[in-house]
Amino acid sequence: MNKVDIKIIASKGAVVPCYKTEGAAGADVCALLEEKVLLKKGQRTIIPTGLFFEIPQGYEIQVRPRSGLAAKNGVTVLNTPGTIDSDYRGELKVILINLGDEDFEINSGDRIAQIIVAPVTIGNFIQAESISVTERGSGGFGSTGV
């Protein structure tokens, strides 16, 4: 298991991300709210966390849904996985959407997402006149069957 040091500033009342089990890949992230938010079914909103990161170059933090929140309530991260780049210094905010059947209440301190620290591979995009032919070709969006 590799460990990467990540500097973090947590605003007053913010919860520092933590891994809930020894084998967890994702660290839970909590909401930091002045007052509760009612996320109506079908609605999306941006939830602040009060967390600011200094991520080492060559890494990113991915923001992902919490499976229990999605399975039990239909609440998920809209742009998943969201990426926090190593040069971003603003507050981590999470875009949540309620795809469930009921309105969902979010309170300060509620676990709303999880974050994964991941290495970044930088692509070297080389302009070409043609690309190789494959059996699949340009087929996409279900072209290989159910």
FENNORZI-V152691 format. One record per pair of residues at least 12 apart in sequence whose C-alpha atoms are under 8 Angstrom apart, sorted by the first residue. I is the first residue (numbers start at 1). GAP is how many residues later the second one is. Records with the same first field share a line. If there is no record, write none. Layout:
I->GAP + GAP
//
This chain:
5->51
6->47 + 48 + 49 + 50
7->46 + 47 + 48
8->43 + 44 + 45 + 46
9->42 + 43 + 44
10->40 + 41 + 42
11->39 + 40
12->38
13->19 + 37
14->16 + 17 + 18 + 35 + 36 + 37 + 95
15->14 + 15 + 17 + 34 + 94
16->13 + 35
17->12 + 13
25->91
26->88 + 89 + 90
27->87 + 88 + 89
28->83 + 84 + 85 + 86 + 87
29->20 + 82 + 83 + 84 + 85 + 86
30->19 + 78 + 79 + 80 + 81 + 82 + 83
31->16 + 17 + 18 + 19 + 75 + 76 + 77 + 78 + 79 + 80 + 81
32->15 + 16 + 17 + 18 + 75 + 76 + 77
33->14 + 15 + 16 + 74 + 75 + 76
34->74
35->72 + 73
36->69 + 70 + 71 + 72
37->68 + 69 + 70
38->65 + 66 + 67 + 68
39->58 + 59 + 64 + 65 + 66 + 67
40->58 + 62 + 63 + 64
41->57 + 58 + 59 + 60 + 61 + 62 + 63
42->55 + 56 + 57 + 58
43->54 + 55 + 56
44->34 + 51 + 52 + 53 + 54
45->50 + 51 + 52
46->47 + 48 + 49 + 50
47->46 + 47 + 48 + 49
48->43 + 44 + 45 + 46
49->42 + 43 + 44 + 45
50->41 + 42
51->40 + 41
52->37 + 38 + 39 + 40
53->35 + 36 + 37 + 38 + 39
54->32 + 33 + 34 + 35
55->30 + 31 + 32
56->30
57->29 + 30
58->28 + 61 + 62 + 63
59->26 + 27 + 58 + 59 + 60 + 61
60->23 + 24 + 25 + 26 + 57 + 58 + 59 + 60
61->22 + 23 + 24 + 54 + 55 + 56 + 57
62->19 + 20 + 21 + 22 + 53 + 54 + 55 + 56
63->14 + 17 + 18 + 19 + 20 + 21 + 31 + 50 + 51 + 52 + 53
64->13 + 16 + 17 + 18 + 49 + 50 + 51 + 52
65->12 + 15 + 47 + 48 + 49
66->46 + 47 + 48
69->43
73->25 + 26 + 27 + 28 + 29 + 31
74->24 + 25 + 26 + 27
75->21 + 22 + 23 + 24 + 25 + 29
76->20 + 21 + 22 + 23
77->17 + 18 + 19 + 20 + 36
78->17 + 18 + 19
79->16
94->18 + 19
//
